[in-house]
Amino acid sequence: MPNPGISEDEANRRIDCVEAKLALGHPPRGVLAKGLHGAIRTAAIEDGSSIGGSGAWYDAACATAGRTADASLWVKPEPSGRGSFDSGVEDGYNVKGRSTLYRPDGEVAMEWVKTTRDQERQEEMIREALQAMTDKLPKLKPTAGPKTARADLMACYPVSDHHLGMLSWHEETAGDWDLEIAENMLLTAMEHLVESVPSCEQATIILLGDLLHYDSFEAVTPKNRNLLDADGRYPQMVRAAIRVVRRLVQTALKHHQSVNLIVESGNHDPSSSIFLVEAMSNIYENEDRLTVDTSPSKFHYFTFGKCLVGIHHGDGAKPADLPLIMAVDQARAWGEAEYRYIWTGHTHHDNVKDFRGVRWESFRILAPPDAWAAGKGYRSRQDMKAIVLHKKFGEVARHIVNPAMLVSNGDS
């Protein structure tokens, strides 16, 4: 969103707030410090700005005041941890054991330190670094949407487990899949569905997790490090992901007056999903018809009239537990809603169950199985759906497209 003009007094006040955080040990832009958020982000959030908008909050102040915060006020804090047990360990890791060899005189001769990844801290480090990088991404200019549309309808486009970067060979699995096929398939499916739904004023694009097949330069799952069949290099996959999501957003903006984007973290892309949502938030900062949900939570929610929708990848909680989680997280919205839905991915197949007060659903995907899944006997069909919600009556329609339709363009 574009920043309104601010007074010189307000600009200086913001910079003073940042300098106060620098003096407390919060690092300047582009610098990481273990256990501490950046000075700009901390000051901006305390002042009421969003995480995604903290860079703009600060940059507007610098532009008006003609100065920046004095980075020399920051003094790197002493490393903290659990005493000598954690000393000398690189940020982003925890010590799980030490083995020490002592000489006869009691002096240390040699020491072995066993470490494990601190997943929460590493995600925080990535978030801080990427926030600094994405602050300077080019901002797209606002676009014009359709002049008329139905205000009582919302089109929802759930994209489940698209696995950009996966490699599949039809002779070994159910079909071919690589970066180019994955990108073209998703964009064509989105265009087909947008043209199929009625004229809805609002739309929500929901990336249900695992949009990217792997999360680093190693083609392995982040947690268990299972080897994956991969196409291309990690930078190619990241570029394709950003390009695809921008095209999804642009397609939706052409047909709907307002669009909401939710990016869920999957078990294949927990860190890359953070980069993706921050990149989209910054790229579309000036597009007032797009809202990007920048919450790093594993659970996201949105409401539309009498509808309450919960989003989760599906790997962190069992379906039977999700209704109560929603009721706790969204107590007021739960009480006001008449139609409640929980949408997840992860399983790669359609599954629907009506719990008390909530309808849970997982979705098929457009990608074929990889060699591992094919060898295990998984044979789920492939498709993508658009779900139409009515403010008063809940789900009133859904549209489905499958790969065969996209290849044949609907011909018999």
Sequence and secondary structure as in RCSB ss.txt:
>XXXX:A:sequence
MPNPGISEDEANRRIDCVEAKLALGHPPRGVLAKGLHGAIRTAAIEDGSSIGGSGAWYDAACATAGRTADASLWV
KPEPSGRGSFDSGVEDGYNVKGRSTLYRPDGEVAMEWVKTTRDQERQEEMIREALQAMTDKLPKLKPTAGPKTAR
ADLMACYPVSDHHLGMLSWHEETAGDWDLEIAENMLLTAMEHLVESVPSCEQATIILLGDLLHYDSFEAVTPKNR
NLLDADGRYPQMVRAAIRVVRRLVQTALKHHQSVNLIVESGNHDPSSSIFLVEAMSNIYENEDRLTVDTSPSKFH
YFTFGKCLVGIHHGDGAKPADLPLIMAVDQARAWGEAEYRYIWTGHTHHDNVKDFRGVRWESFRILAPPDAWAAG
KGYRSRQDMKAIVLHKKFGEVARHIVNPAMLVSNGDS
>XXXX:A:secstr
       HHHHHHHHHHHHHHHHTT   TT  BTTB  HHHHHHHHTT  STTHHHHHHHHHHHHT    GGG  
     SSGGGGTT  TTEEEEEEEEEE TTS EEEEEEEEEE HHHHHHHHHHHHHHHHTTS         S  E
EEEEEEEEE    BTB B TTTSSS B HHHHHHHHHHHHHHHHHHS  EEEEEEEE S SBS SSSS B TTT 
 B  B S HHHHHHHHHHHHHHHHHHHHHH SEEEEEE   SS TTHHHHHHHHHHHHTTT TTEEEE    SEE
EEEETTEEEEEE SSSS GGGHHHHHHHHTHHHHHH SEEEEEE SSSS EEEEETTEEEEE   SS   HHHHH
TT      EEEEEEETTTEEEEEEEE HHHHHHTT  
